[in-house]
Amino acid sequence: RRVVTIMPVKEYGAEEIKAIRRNTGLSQKLFAGYMGVSDKTVEAWESGKNKPSGAASRLLNMMEMDSELTVAFPFVTVSNS
C-alpha cells in the first residue's frame, strides 16, 4: 500500500498571475486561449476583480514551476511573421 499526498490548490493574486503570464511571453489574449478561459477572465484575474480556482489554479501552479510548460505543451502556436 502507498500513501499519496496531494498539494492544496494554491491561491493566486493579481501580481502573481501577471508575472506568470509575462514569464510565458504571451499576451492576455493568447494566455487566455492557453488557459481555456476568456480574455476578460484573465483581465479580471490580473486586475484583482476575480481569482482563478480549481483547474485554472493548478495550471497556473504548473506554469509557475516550469516556465517552459507552454513550449512543452503548445496548445497555442505563435509564429513570427
Steps between C-alpha positions, in 0.01 A plus 500: 500500500622854428410839639422776251499861612350769278617856542221746574393723213698823522321834497645760263488878525490742209874576500595131513276425202648791301851377579418144390344626176794729428742211559317305228540791259132484408255787466185492714304373200742215422538416869120478528492265201766282660313494832168425329331813636388830348736794473257689727562233765877551484443876510286457816764277662777748427297795630410313819125496428490120490729216601567177314399176668505127442662385178603855403694534826666162446606602150636832631692305763649278231597807295657656808707184560603468134509814287548281191167320549340692212783381276481139619121496463427745218121542495563842343745544214674827428682564176727791414383681190 
